[in-house]
Amino acid sequence: MDPRELVLLVTGTANALYDSLPTEDLAVLAAVLTQLGDTLATLAAQKERLEGTERGEEK
């Protein structure tokens, strides 16, 4: 997917959610999605670190 298409998809989704959810629900959803992104980043970083160690790339 082209990066610009991804941005459009995310923006369109955000606008649709804004139109259909109360403010309190938007705030909770934003917090949940932030936590999800942070958790995925942590998992990916740890996996990369462990795979690098297995290949002998330890620093």
Secondary structure, DSSP 4 states (H G I P E B T S, - for coil): --HHHHHHHHHHHHHHHHHHS-HHHHHHHHHHHHHHHHHHHHHHHHHHHHHHHHTT---
